[in-house]
């Protein structure tokens, strides 16, 4: 079987920076039999090329990516005829792709899918019912109606036509690219953006009040560490944490129920503990021993909980905006 049939194309989730790309690349390269790998951050894809004398093992690659803390699902178990030769023209067995592909490959019919939970697909955006993470756009999805499918070369995006074939420049097989006349709105991006701005408006004064004692001119003012300041922080932090951060608590709870632990588990536990402890200090201060108040008052952490929620929201907004941009074509091995 020709080497051009031994490309393994994966959809990678959870990457947000060049360091993530490095982690995924190193994880895949450590799998026995992998000759080289190309990871594309914008496209959120990885192209794996097997060495000539190895037995391809797609499942091992997927498990390596998941062990590194990222999600992986097969987009394409083999390259179409006409793709660039990734292994220098050597011949080797192609066994090992099909079983993993049958289990992990997302269906083209599902517009959204969970990269962490195989088989979870949906026609609408939302959260995974198993792990609570937001569903991602399925790169294998092709619209049945409402769009025009054209074919383009992954190496030469300017080459486009309305029927399959080979690129006239490099000879690679053209790949489908769905073009829609109306730009689709991302409801999750709109929701996270709204929560970020409103949550930030509440969290900023909480942070300033909590840090006021660090300003030399205000250090000795009685109101800085007084009950009025503490109650204002409580009132302002409550919507910042409970309303703006509600999606994180829902996802964190679902991840605990299904035991699919992820970053939302950590966020929900950390932020929830800080907020509930501080709320208990304000509502039932007599419940805490004197040793908890070396300076006369038990410490509160409303500013930490509120700021963490806003920073995580900012990260979600930036990630969703990046995902909404057209992805650069993946480079073949």
N, C-alpha and C positions, 0 to 999 in steps of 0.2 A: 504494500500500500504506500502511496507517495507521501512524502513528508508534509506536503501542503494540507493534508487531511488531519494533521496532528496538532493544530492549534486548539487550545481550550480557552473559550471566552467566558469571563465571569463578570457578573454585576457585583460590585463591592459597596457595602454600606458602612457608614460610620466614619469615613475619612473626611477630615476637615482642613488638613494642612500638609505641607511637604513632609513633616515628620511622620504623619500617618502613612503616607505613600512609602516612606522608607521602611516602616514596620511591616507593612503588607508585603513589600518586595522581599525583605529578608525572610519573612515567614514562608513564602512560596518557594524561594530559592533553596531553603533548607529541606524541602521535600525531595527524597531520592528520585532521580530520573529527570528532574527539571533542568533543561539546558539554559534557558533564559526566560525572563519575564518582563513585560512592559505594563506599568500601572499608570493609568490616566486619571488624574484627580478630577478634572472637569467632567469627563464622561462617567466617572465612577466605575471604571471597568479595568479589568486586567486581562492581558493576553499571555497565555502560558505556552511555551514551546518545549517539547520533550526531547531528550537526547536520543540519538539514533539507536542505541543498544538497550533502551529502557522499556519497561512496560508501563504505559500511561495509567495513572491512577487519579482520576478527577476527585474522587471522594477524599483522598489524602490531602489534596490541595485545599479543598473546602474546609476540612477539619483544621488544617494549619492556620488558615485565615481566621476561623472562629476562635481558636485557641489564643490568637494574638489580640482578640477583643473586637473583631469586626465581623460583619456579615458577608456571606458569599452565596450566590446562586448562579447556576449555569445559564448563560444566554445562548451559547452555541457550542455544541460539543465537537464540531469539526468545521474547518474552513471550507467555503465553497470552492468549487473547481475554478482555478484561475487566480487564486490568491498567491501572494508572494511566498516563495519557498522559505520556511522558517528554519529549516534544519540542514541546509546546504545540500539538498538533493538526496539524502540518505533514505534508505528504506527501513522501516521498522513496524512492528505490530501495533494495531490500533485498539487492541482489546483493553477494556477498563473504562471506556467512556460511557458506554450505554447504560450500565446499571446505575451509575451516579446521576446521569442525565435524566433517567426516568424518575428518579426520586426528587432531584433538586431543581430541575428546570421549570421556571414559571410558565404558566400557560399564556399564549398570546392573547387569549380572550379576556384576561384580567388586566384592567387598566392600572390598578395599584396592587402592590404585594408587600409582604413583610419579608425582608431579607434574612431575618433571624429565625423565622418559623416557616418551614417549607409547607406549601399547600394553602397558606392564608392569602387569599386574593379577593379583590373587591372592585366594583365598577366606580366606586366613589371614594374620595379621600376620607381618612379617619384614623383610628388607632387599632393596632393589632389586638384581637380578643384574647390572645395568649400572653404576650409579653408587655403589651401596653404601648409599645413604640409606635410612632407615626408611620403609616403605610407610605411607601415610596412609589414613584412612577415606575411602571414595569417597562424596561427597555425593549422587551420582546413584544409589547402590545402593538397591534395594528388596528386602526379604526375600521370598523365594518362600513360605516356610513358617516356622512358629514365631513369628510376630508378627502383630499386627493393624494394618492400615493405616488411618489416619484422615486426614482432610483438614482443614487449618487455614489461616487467613489470615496472610500474612507481616506484615501491618500490625496485625492484631488477633488475637493468639495465643489469646485466650479463645474465639474462634469455631472450633468443631471439629465435624465430622460424619463419618459412616462412608461417604460417597459424594462424588464430585466435584461441584463447583458453584461459585457465586459468593458472595462475602462479603455478608451482608445489610446490613453497615454501610457499606462503601466500594465494593462492586461488583467488587473484584479477584477473579481466579480463585483458588480454594483450591488449595493445594499439598499433595502427599502427605507424611505424617509417620509414620514407622514406629514403633510403640509395642511394646516387648517387655515381657513380664511378669517377666523375670529380667534384672537388670542385668549386662551383659557385663563380664567381667574383662579388663583390658588387660595382657597378659603382658609387653609391653615396659616399661610403667610399673612393674610389680612387679620386673622384672629391674634396671632402672636405679636404682630406689629402694634395692634391696639392695646394689648395687655402690656407691652413694653413701655409705651409712652405714658399710659395711665399709671402703671406701677412705678415708673421712674419719678413721676410727679409726686407720688406719696413717699417714696423712699428717700429722695434727696433731702427734704427737711429733717427726716428721722436721722439720717447720717450726720447732718450738720449739728443737730442738737446733741447727739451722742459724742461727737468729736470736739465740741465747744471747749471742753476743759483743757484741751491741748493748746489753745490760743492763750499766750501769756496775759494779754489784757483782760481776758474773761475768766481766767483760772480761779480767781477768788470771788467771783460773783455768786451769790447764794442761789440764784435760780438755775445755774448751770447743772448742778447735781441735785436740785430740789425735786419735790414730788410733782410740781407742775410740768416740768420738762419730761419727767418719766411718763406721766399720763398722756401727754401729747404724743410721745413716741409710740405708746401702746395703741392709741387711736389711729394714728397715721399708718403704722406698720400693719395693722389688721387687714385693710383692703389690699395692701401691697403683697402680703404673703398669701392670704386665703383666697382672694379673687384672682389677682394676676398670676399667682403660682398654682392655681387649682389644676390645670392640666398635668402638672408634674406630680401632684399628689395622686391623681387618678391613675396615671401610668405607673407610679411607684407602688400603689396598692395592688394593681393588677399583676405586676411583676412578682409581688410577694405571694399572691394567691396561687398563681400558676408556677411559682418557683423558677421563673425566667428572669433572673436578676440582671440588672443593667444599671446604667448611670442614673436613671430616674429613681431607682431604689435608694441610692446613696443620697440624692438630692432631697427626696421626700423625708427620709429619716433624719438627715442633718438639719434641714430647715425646720421641719416639724418639731424636733426636739428643742431647738433653740427658742422657737416662738412659744411653745407650750410651757416651757420652763419659765420664761420671762412673764407670760401671762399669769402663771400661778404665783409668781413673786408679787405681782401687782394686786391680784385679787385676794390671795390668802397669805400675806407676809408672815403671819404668826406660825405657819406650818413649817418654817425653815429654822433650823437651829442657829444660835448666835454665831457659831463658828463660820457660817456661810456669809456673815456680814462683818468682816474685819474693819471696815470703814464706817460702820453704822447702818449701811444699806446693802441688801443682797444685790449683786450685779444682774443687769438685764442685757439681753442680746437681740433686741428688736432690730437694731441697725444692721447686724450681721445677717439675720434672716432675710430682711427686705432687700439688701444689696445683692445677696447671692441670687435671689429670685430674678432680680432685674438683669444681672449679668448673664444668667442662663437664658433668659428671654432674648437678650441681645445676640447671644450665640445662635439661638434657634432662628432668629430673623436673618442673620447673615448667611447661615447655611441654606435656608430656604430660598433666599434671593439668588445665591450662587447656583442652586439647582435649577432655578427658573431660567437661567441664561442658556443659550444654545451651547451644547457641549462640543468641544473640539473632537475631531475624529480620533479614534484609537489607533495607535501605531502598531502594526503587525510585527511579530518577532522576525 
